[in-house]
């Protein structure tokens, strides 16, 4: 329903992330002993995984200043930074002055570091989350009795689809909200997915009316999203930078098609192909980088050959080559043009000659 650090840890372990991967990440940043334990549990008849974080009798609390000095990975740093910004907004101060309470505890630090290590281990290209149930009622915190969702949770999930209930409990904790806010790339219904692994994470609470679990589906997206917009008022010199930004944001491809609009105005159709989990981020880049004020969006089927990269040498120069095949064999061999051009310049040879030689060498190697 909601999200917490231990539920996310359990879902990752249930989906196949080895517990030692998480333990090693926690050990790398912990100055005090922290032990992760895996337990198989049931929640309203559903099998789930719970990961316990044991910190002994420690009552250590760290500030944002202290946490950012730890050897954190990119995901973990972004998660704590997002949390510091939210706490600063709630308490009318600056991130530099923020004092973490519950989230500055060792177990919460282990939750963040462990979850981020698990996401990195899975190598996810996108992370999509459905509407977050935040619960209701009140919760006791360092600042006293607070309404649910807690103010920090509200700030962290600003702009995110949430719903109150269905229980009078805190279903989404600040740690869970921070992890979702910093790492989810798209919000909404599950996109088309070929599921390869499933993890069900459980927290400490086990209400009688609902299965209090968080489920993680890991797989490959079988479709793609096509975003299109017609633009007639953008300085054409801006287009190369806009397309570069779209590709950097996760678009699979982006291209321009010259068109003529009403009243005979010349224009371009910008087309962007993107995996469903990256669509939200790419939409934002379209609006930031162009003068578009609206997009058309459709889901398209995508059929792709199996691809691999191989390296060949031409007169001592290494050239990357993309090889595409189906079950019957190799169908296409295409050297990377930038490598070919660089080799041609260095060798003083025509580009077409280097291209032909690299293609022939790669085809022989691939077969």
C-alpha positions in Angstrom: 0.0 0.0 0.0 2.4 2.6 1.2 6.2 2.6 1.4 8.9 2.4 4.1 12.6 1.7 4.0 12.3 -1.8 5.4 9.5 -2.7 3.0 11.6 -1.5 0.0 14.5 -3.6 1.3 12.3 -6.6 1.6 10.9 -6.2 -1.9 14.4 -5.9 -3.4 15.7 -9.0 -1.6 12.5 -10.9 -2.6 13.1 -9.8 -6.3 16.6 -11.4 -6.2 19.0 -8.9 -4.8 21.4 -10.9 -2.5 21.4 -9.7 1.1 25.2 -9.4 1.2 25.0 -6.8 -1.6 23.0 -4.6 0.7 25.1 -5.5 3.8 28.3 -4.5 2.0 26.9 -1.1 1.0 25.8 -0.4 4.5 29.1 -1.5 6.0 30.9 0.9 3.6 29.3 3.9 5.3 28.6 2.8 8.8 30.9 3.8 11.7 29.0 1.5 14.0 27.9 -2.1 13.6 24.7 -2.5 11.6 23.4 -6.0 10.7 20.7 -6.8 8.1 18.6 -9.9 8.7 16.2 -11.5 6.2 13.0 -13.1 7.4 10.2 -14.8 5.4 6.8 -13.7 6.7 3.1 -13.7 5.6 0.8 -10.7 5.5 -2.9 -11.6 5.1 -1.9 -14.9 3.6 0.7 -13.4 1.2 4.3 -14.6 1.3 6.6 -11.6 1.8 10.2 -10.8 2.8 11.0 -8.6 5.7 14.5 -7.2 6.2 15.4 -6.3 9.8 18.0 -3.6 10.5 19.7 -4.3 13.8 21.7 -1.4 15.3 21.9 -2.6 18.9 21.5 0.1 21.5 22.7 2.9 19.3 20.9 6.2 19.5 23.1 8.1 17.0 21.5 10.8 14.9 23.2 12.5 12.1 22.7 15.9 10.5 22.6 16.5 6.7 26.1 18.1 7.1 27.4 14.8 8.5 25.5 12.5 6.2 26.8 14.2 3.0 30.4 13.5 4.2 29.7 9.8 4.0 30.9 7.8 1.0 27.5 7.7 -0.5 26.6 6.6 -4.0 24.7 8.9 -6.4 21.2 7.5 -5.6 21.7 7.6 -1.8 23.2 11.2 -1.9 20.2 12.4 -4.0 17.8 10.7 -1.6 19.2 12.5 1.5 19.5 15.7 -0.4 15.9 15.6 -1.4 15.0 14.9 2.2 17.1 17.8 3.5 15.3 20.1 1.0 11.9 18.9 2.2 12.7 19.2 5.9 14.1 22.7 5.3 10.8 23.7 3.5 8.7 22.3 6.4 10.7 24.0 9.1 11.4 27.3 7.3 15.1 26.9 7.4 17.9 25.9 4.9 19.1 22.4 4.1 22.4 23.3 5.7 20.6 23.8 9.1 18.5 20.7 8.9 18.7 18.2 11.7 17.4 14.8 10.8 15.6 13.0 13.5 14.0 9.7 12.6 15.7 9.6 9.2 19.1 10.5 10.7 19.0 7.4 12.8 21.4 4.5 11.9 18.6 2.2 10.8 17.1 4.8 8.5 20.5 5.5 7.0 20.9 1.8 6.4 17.5 1.7 4.8 18.4 4.4 2.3 21.9 3.1 1.5 20.7 -0.5 1.2 17.7 0.3 -1.0 19.9 2.5 -3.3 22.5 -0.3 -3.6 19.7 -2.8 -4.4 18.4 -0.6 -7.2 21.9 -0.2 -8.6 22.4 -4.0 -8.4 19.3 -4.6 -10.5 20.5 -2.1 -13.1 17.0 -0.6 -13.6 16.7 1.8 -16.5 13.3 3.1 -15.1 11.3 2.8 -11.9 7.5 3.4 -12.2 5.3 3.7 -9.1 1.5 3.6 -8.7 -0.5 6.0 -6.5 1.0 6.1 -3.0 -1.3 5.3 -0.1 -0.2 7.6 2.7 -2.7 6.4 5.4 -4.3 8.7 8.0 -4.7 9.6 11.6 -1.7 10.8 13.7 1.9 9.7 14.3 4.2 10.5 17.2 7.5 12.1 16.0 10.4 14.1 17.4 8.4 17.3 17.0 5.4 15.9 18.8 2.1 14.4 17.5 1.7 15.1 13.8 -1.1 14.4 11.3 -0.6 11.7 8.7 0.8 12.2 6.2 3.6 13.9 8.1 4.5 17.3 6.8 7.9 16.0 5.4 6.0 13.3 3.5 3.6 15.8 2.0 6.6 17.9 0.8 8.5 14.9 -0.5 5.5 13.7 -2.5 4.5 17.1 -3.9 3.4 16.6 -7.5 3.1 12.8 -7.0 -0.3 10.9 -7.1 -1.2 10.0 -3.6 -4.3 8.9 -1.7 -5.4 9.0 1.9 -6.2 5.8 3.8 -7.2 3.1 3.5 -6.1 2.7 7.2 -5.7 5.1 10.1 -2.0 4.5 10.2 1.2 6.0 8.8 1.6 3.9 5.6 4.2 6.1 3.9 7.2 7.1 6.2 9.6 10.0 5.5 12.3 7.4 4.6 10.0 5.7 2.1 8.8 9.0 0.6 12.3 10.2 0.2 13.4 7.0 -1.6 10.4 7.2 -3.9 10.8 10.9 -4.6 14.5 10.6 -5.5 14.4 7.4 -7.5 11.1 6.9 -9.2 11.2 8.0 -12.9 7.5 7.8 -13.7 4.2 7.7 -11.8 1.0 6.0 -12.7 -0.3 2.6 -13.9 2.1 -0.3 -14.6 3.4 0.0 -18.2 3.5 -3.0 -20.6 6.0 -5.3 -18.9 7.4 -8.8 -19.4 7.8 -9.7 -15.7 11.1 -11.5 -14.8 11.1 -11.3 -11.0 8.7 -10.3 -8.2 9.6 -9.1 -4.7 7.1 -8.5 -2.0 8.4 -6.5 1.0 6.8 -6.4 4.4 7.1 -3.9 7.2 6.6 -4.4 10.9 2.9 -3.6 11.0 0.3 -6.4 10.1 -3.2 -4.9 10.1 -6.1 -7.3 10.0 -7.9 -5.8 7.1 -5.2 -5.3 4.5 -2.0 -6.9 3.4 0.5 -4.3 4.3 3.1 -5.0 1.6 5.0 -3.3 -1.1 5.4 -5.3 -4.4 8.3 -4.8 -6.9 8.0 -6.2 -10.4 11.2 -6.4 -12.4 11.1 -7.0 -16.1 11.5 -5.6 -19.6 9.2 -3.2 -21.2 7.6 -4.6 -24.3 6.3 -1.4 -25.8 7.4 2.2 -26.3 5.8 5.7 -26.1 5.9 8.0 -29.1 5.7 11.7 -28.2 5.1 14.2 -31.0 4.6 18.0 -31.2 4.5 20.5 -34.1 6.8 23.5 -33.6 6.9 26.6 -35.9 8.5 29.3 -33.7 11.7 27.8 -32.3 15.1 29.2 -33.5 16.4 26.3 -35.6 19.9 26.7 -34.0 18.3 25.3 -30.8 17.2 22.0 -32.2 20.6 20.1 -31.9 20.8 21.0 -28.2 17.2 20.1 -27.6 17.6 16.6 -29.2 20.8 16.0 -27.2 18.9 16.9 -24.0 16.1 14.5 -24.9 18.6 11.6 -25.5 20.4 12.4 -22.2 17.0 12.3 -20.4 16.5 8.7 -21.6 14.8 8.9 -25.0 15.6 6.0 -27.3 15.5 8.2 -30.3 14.5 11.7 -31.4 14.1 13.2 -34.8 12.7 16.1 -36.8 10.4 16.0 -39.8 9.9 19.2 -41.9 6.2 20.0 -42.3 4.0 22.9 -43.6 1.4 24.1 -41.1 -1.8 26.2 -41.5 -1.3 29.5 -43.3 1.7 27.9 -45.1 4.1 28.3 -42.2 7.1 26.0 -42.4 7.6 24.0 -39.2 9.0 20.8 -37.7 7.4 17.8 -36.1 9.5 16.6 -33.2 9.1 12.9 -32.6 10.6 11.2 -29.5 10.6 7.5 -28.8 11.0 6.6 -25.2 10.4 3.6 -22.8 7.2 4.1 -20.7 9.1 4.5 -17.5 11.1 7.4 -18.9 8.2 9.2 -20.6 7.5 11.6 -17.8 11.1 12.9 -17.6 11.3 13.2 -21.4 8.0 15.1 -21.6 9.4 17.7 -19.2 12.5 18.1 -21.3 10.4 18.7 -24.4 8.6 21.6 -22.6 11.9 23.0 -21.1 14.0 22.8 -24.3 11.4 23.8 -27.0 8.5 26.3 -27.4 5.9 23.5 -27.5 2.9 23.9 -25.3 1.3 20.5 -26.0 2.2 16.9 -26.9 0.6 14.0 -28.7 1.3 10.7 -27.0 0.7 7.1 -28.2 1.9 3.7 -27.3 3.6 1.8 -30.1 4.8 -1.8 -30.5 8.5 -2.2 -30.8 10.3 -5.1 -32.5 14.0 -5.2 -32.1 16.8 -7.6 -33.1 19.2 -8.9 -30.5 22.1 -6.5 -30.4 25.6 -6.7 -29.1 28.7 -4.5 -29.3 32.1 -5.9 -30.5 35.4 -4.2 -31.0 37.6 -4.6 -34.1 41.0 -3.1 -35.0 41.9 -1.4 -38.2 45.6 -0.6 -38.5 45.9 -0.6 -34.7 42.8 1.6 -34.1 39.9 0.2 -32.1 36.4 0.6 -33.6 33.2 -0.3 -31.8 30.7 -2.2 -34.0 27.0 -2.9 -33.4 26.0 -6.4 -34.5 22.3 -7.3 -34.8 21.0 -10.8 -35.2 18.0 -13.0 -35.0 17.8 -16.8 -34.3 18.9 -17.5 -37.9 22.1 -15.5 -37.7 23.7 -12.1 -38.2 21.5 -9.6 -40.2 23.3 -6.3 -39.7 26.8 -5.1 -38.9 27.3 -1.4 -38.3 30.5 0.3 -37.1 30.1 3.3 -34.9 30.7 6.3 -37.2 32.5 8.5 -34.6 35.1 5.7 -34.1 35.4 5.2 -37.9 35.9 8.9 -38.5 38.5 9.2 -35.7 40.4 6.2 -37.0 40.3 7.6 -40.6 41.7 10.9 -39.4 44.5 9.3 -37.4 45.5 6.9 -40.2 45.1 9.4 -43.0 42.7 7.2 -44.9 39.3 7.8 -46.5 36.4 7.2 -44.1 34.7 4.9 -46.6 37.7 2.6 -46.7 38.0 2.3 -42.9 34.2 1.8 -42.7 34.3 -1.1 -45.2 37.3 -2.8 -43.5 35.8 -2.5 -40.0 32.5 -3.9 -41.3 34.2 -6.9 -42.9 36.3 -7.6 -39.8 33.2 -7.4 -37.6 31.2 -9.7 -39.8 33.9 -12.3 -39.7 34.2 -12.0 -35.9 30.4 -12.2 -35.4 29.9 -15.2 -37.6 
